[in-house]
Amino acid sequence: METVFVTGATGFIGSKLVEILLERGFCVRGFCRPKTPVTSPDREAVLKKLENYPNFQSVYGEITEPESLRKGMEGCGLVFHLAAYAKNWSPDPAVYTQMNIDAMRNVFQIAKEFQVRKIVWTSTIVTLGPTKPGEIRDEASSPRLRDTYFTEYEKTKAIAEQEALCWAKDGLPLVIVNPTRVYGPGLLSEGNAVTQLILDYVKGKAPFLPNRGINVGNYGFIDDVALGHLLAMEKGGIGERYILGGENASLRELFRLVDEISGKKHWKLPLWKAGPLLFAWILEKRARWFGVYPRITPGWMRTFLVDWAYSCEKAKQELGYEPISLRQGLEKIWNWKILSKDF
């Protein structure tokens, strides 16, 4: 069986993808950042779980360092590049460019040197831009409705995606996937912020509905999105983009489903835009002045105050992608946390 190289192997999507690959008999070389005193215990647990598989090998290095990438990728025929900097904030905004653009170039250049058979690169739905109220867009919708960006993450990933399309035109065997808001059981990192929001809502810690909860997003269940990466590798067209998501719903609708599944109606506090933006502004200022990492920033808050309604019909038709409903996904979260006795 072919050896697969995966960056971001201990991330929320990456770890689930690695498990799927291992269970299907692939040999996986997972590229991980070196362990440090501040390495998350949850990520340590994820890595320990993966290392229990006999056909998994961890390789430590930085995606900004070509030599460590070259060492990890050598001998691999397939590459999944998921690693990125998707955090809310960084004291140095340059890290977004280094991790999301420069590191992508490193991966692509080394993959070209090794003449790998195919690469799947994980972009994001935000590169396609927000949608108008009542509108559902897809991969072919262009141009973006906004020529500005809410966050450095959105900006650098959009720049990277345009460059990635050029690499594909120049002959790199590249497929791009655009996950939406991914949620589900697993690592409660910033990449799984939707699940954390749901858990906080059930516990009464997050009853807030910014902009009255009317704005729509697309929600993709983790197992579906991870499997979608493998389907993109197997069936995706070179130079094509595939939205990997699920159902479109407003935050109000999301919380209503959570209430129905839990059998309890939780308290909600509808807010206009100004309050959440002010709160996010205060958190960002506190981060700059005192180094306290902010849970959200004004840019990310603005992201949630517009619609992101998208269709994954192309992935269904061309890849055989079959996402479950939002209700089914939320039921899986509920059962997961009930079994862990977290409620």
N, C-alpha and C positions, 0 to 999 in steps of 0.2 A: 504493500500500500504506500502511496505517495506521502512524503513528508510535507506538512503545511506549516508555514511561518505565520504567527499571529502577533501583532503588536497590540498593546492594551489588553493582554490576556487575563488580567485580574480585575478588569473593569466590569461594570454591570452587564453590558451586552457581551463584552469579550469573553467573560468567564462562562456564560451560558453557551456561547458559540463553541468554545473549546470543548465543553462537555458533550455537545452534539457531535462534534467531529470525532472525539475519542470513542463515543458509543457506537459510531458507525465504522470504526476500525482504522481511522486515519492515525498516522503518527503526527503529533503536534509539537512544534517547538515554540513555546510561549515566551515572548520578549517582555521582560519585567524590569521595572526600575530597581536599582540597588536598594537593599534594605537600609533604613536609617532609624535613629531613635524615635522619629515621629511617624514612622510607617504605621498605618492604621491596623489595629488588631483584626478588624474584619477582613482586610485584604490579606493579612497573614493567614487567616483561616481559609480564605478562598484558595490561596496558593497551595496550602497544605492539602486541601481536598483534591486539587488537580494533580498534585505530585503522587497521589495514591494510585493513579493510573500508570500502568507499566509503559504505555506508549506516549507518555508526556514527558517533555524535557524543558526545564526552565533555563532561560538564558538571560543574564542580567546585563543591563546597559542603558544608555540614554539614546532616544531617537534623534537627538540633536548631534550625536557623534557617529559619523559614517562608519568608522572602523568597528564599533560594537554591533552596529546593524549588519555589517558585512559578515562578521563572524556568526551571527545568528541565522542569517538567511542562506548562507552557503549550503548547497545541496538540496534546497527546498524547491519544489516545482510550482507550488501555489502559495500566494501571499494574501493575507487579510490585514489591512492597515486600519485599525480602529483607534489607536492612541491619539489623543488630542488634549488640548487644555480647554475644558468646558466649564471651569469654575466661574462663580458669580463675579469674582474680583481678584485682582492681583495688585500689589503695591507697585509693580513694574509692568505697565501695559505691553511692553515689548515681548513679554513671555508668550502672548497670544500669537504674535508673528513667528516667533522662534519655534513654537510647538505645532502650530496649525499650518504654517506655510513652508518654512525652511525644512522642518523635519519631514514633511510630505515629499519634498524634492529629494531629500536623502534616500527615502525608501524607494521612490520611483527610479532614481538613477542607479541604485544598486540592483534593483530588480531587472533593470535593462541590461546591466553588465552580466548578470547571471542568466539572462534569457529565460526568465520564469514563464510558465505556460499561461498564467492568468493572475490578475490582481483584482481584489475587491476593496475599494476604498470607501470608508464610512464618512459621508458628509452629514448633512442635517436638513430638516425641512425649512429651517429659517433662511437658508440661502435662496429659497424661492420667493421669499417675501410674504408679508401678510395678505389677507384676502379682504375683499369688500363684503359688507354684511349681506348675507344671503347667497353669496357666491361660493362655488366649490371649484378650485383650480387643480391642475395636474402638472406633470413634468413638461408638457408642451406649452403651458401658459407662459406667455412672455409679452412684454418685458415685466420685470418686477414692478409692482405698483408704487414702490418707494425707491428713490435713488440714494437714500441715506440709510443708516443702520442704527439700531437701538443699542447694540453692545459691541465691544471689541471682538467677542467670540463670533457674532454674526458676520461682522465685517471681514475678519480674517478667513473664516470658512467660505464665505462667498468668493473672495479673491482666490483662495486655494481651489475651489471647484472650477472656476473658469480656467485656471492653469491646468488642472487635471484633464479637462476636456481637450486642451491643446496637446497634452502628452498622448492622449488616446489617438488623436488625429495624426500624430507623428509616428504611430506604430506600436505604442505600448499597449499590451493586451489588458486594458483596464475597464472595469465596470464600476459604476458609482451607485451607492444606495443612499437614500435620504430618509432616515428614521424620523418619525414624528415624536410625540411625547410618549416615551416608553415607560411602562409601569409593570409591576408584578413582583412576586416573591424574589428575594435575593438581596444582594448588597445594597444597603440603604445609604448610598453615596449621593452626590449632587446629580449624577446621571439618573437616579431613581427618585427624584424630588417629588414626583406625582404620588408615589406610594407613601412617602413620608408625610405629604400633605393630607392624604386620606386617613392615615393613622392618627395624625394630630387632630383632625376634624372629629373622628370618632371619640377621642379622649377629651374633647372639649377645649383643646388648645388652639385650634385654628378655625373659628366659626365665621371668619370674614369672607365676604363676597365682594372683591374689588369690582368697581363699575357695576354693582348689583349682580355680578355673576353672569352677565349676559353674553360675554365674549366666548366665541367658539374655538376649540382646539381639536386636533385629531389625536386619538389615543391608541397606541399600539402595544399589545401585550408582549412581554419580554420573550416568551418562547417562540411566538410568531416572528418577531423581528429578528431574533438570532437565526432561526431556521431560514428566514428570507435571505440572510447573507449567504448561506450555503446554496440556496436555490439560484442566487445571482451568480455564484461561482460556476454552477453546473449548467445553467441555461441562459444567463444574461448575455446580451449582445455587447460587443466591444464598443466603448464610447457612449453607451446608453446609461440613463439614470432611471432608478426605480424607487418610488416612494414606498417605504415599508411602514405601514401604520395600521389603522383599524377604523374605528367609528368616530364621527364628528359629534361633539357634544359641548354644551356650555358648562361652566363650572357649577351653575345652579342645577343642571340636569345630572351632572356627575354626583353631586351630593345627594340629590333625590334618590338616585339608584343605591347609594351607600345606605341611606336611611331604610329603604325597602329591604335590602339584603340583611341588614343588622336587626331589623324588626323594631327599630327605635328612631323616632324623629329627633334629630339633634338641633340644638340652637344655632341659628344663623344670624349674622349681622351684615346686612347690605350696606355697602359704602359707595360713595361717589369716587371719582378718580383722584381728587386732590388729597384726600386723607392717606391713602396707600402710598402715593408718590412722596408725600412729606415724610412719612415713616421710613421709606426706603432711603430718602436723602439723609435723614438723621443717621441711619445705620452706616451709610457710606462715609459720612463725615467722621463718625466714631472710629471707623476702620483706619482712616487716614491719620487721625490725631492720636489714637491710642493703640492701633494695631489689632483691634478686636475684629475678627473676620465677620463680615456681614452676611446674614442669611439671604438677603436680597439687596439689589442696588436699583437706583431709579431706571437705568436702562432695561434691566430685566423686568421691572414692574411694568414699564411701558409695553414690553413684549406681551404681557398678559392682559393688556387693556385694548388689544385689537384682536381680530379674528385670524385664525390659521386653519381654515377649512379646506382639506385636500382629499383627493381620491387616490386610492391605490389600485385602481382598475387595471392599469398597465402591468403591475406586478402579478395580479391575478391571472391575466390573460397570457402573459409571456413566460412567467416563472412557475405558475401553478401555486401561487401564494394564497393561503386560505386562512385569513385572520378570524379569530373568534369574536363574538360580540363584546361590547363593553360590559354588559351585565355578567357574562360568563367570566371575564377577566377579574371583575371585582369580587365575584363569588370565590374565585381561587385565592385572592388576597385574604378574604375573610376567613376561609378555611385554614389557610396557612398560619395566620396569627392566632386563631382559636386553638389550633393544635399546639402552638408554641406557648400558649397560656399568657400571651402578651396583653390580653384584654381582661 
